[in-house]
Amino acid sequence: MSWVSIGSITDIPRRGARCVETPLGKIAVFRTAEDRVFAIEDHCPHKGGPLSQGIVHGAAVACPLHNWVISLETGKALGADEGSVRTIPVKLEGERLFIAVAAEAKADRAA
């Protein structure tokens, strides 16, 4: 696994998101009001809604289509809903953001 720079934390508004294209699909990178950063797949497990366009509250996001609430920490649907999305390791070094890219994704990109 290697780390890929995706920009600065200041590129993402507090309680907002940024969408990043990767070899494995779209990844939504979220910044909470407390400046915690999370990355998950950008599709709701319910009907595929764009989670990056949802409302961030605490460490969760509400899907803009049907209001499913997804934990940014675990990727799991909260409440009575069931389903999950993949979480992506993310790290912050100073103000720079990085996401983890699996070795097989890098090999696919090089081909």
HELIX and SHEET records of a PDB file:
HELIX    1   1 ILE A    9  ASP A   11  5                                   3    
HELIX    2   2 LEU A   51  GLN A   53  5                                   3    
HELIX    3   3 ALA A  103  ALA A  110  1                                   8    
SHEET    1   A 3 SER A   2  SER A   8  0                                        
SHEET    2   A 3 ARG A  96  VAL A 101 -1                                        
SHEET    3   A 3 VAL A  90  GLU A  93 -1                                        
SHEET    1   B 4 GLY A  16  THR A  22  0                                        
SHEET    2   B 4 GLY A  25  ARG A  31 -1                                        
SHEET    3   B 4 VAL A  37  GLU A  41 -1                                        
SHEET    4   B 4 THR A  87  ILE A  88 -1                                        
SHEET    1   C 3 ILE A  55  HIS A  57  0                                        
SHEET    2   C 3 ALA A  60  ALA A  62 -1                                        
SHEET    3   C 3 VAL A  69  SER A  71 -1                                        
END                                                                             
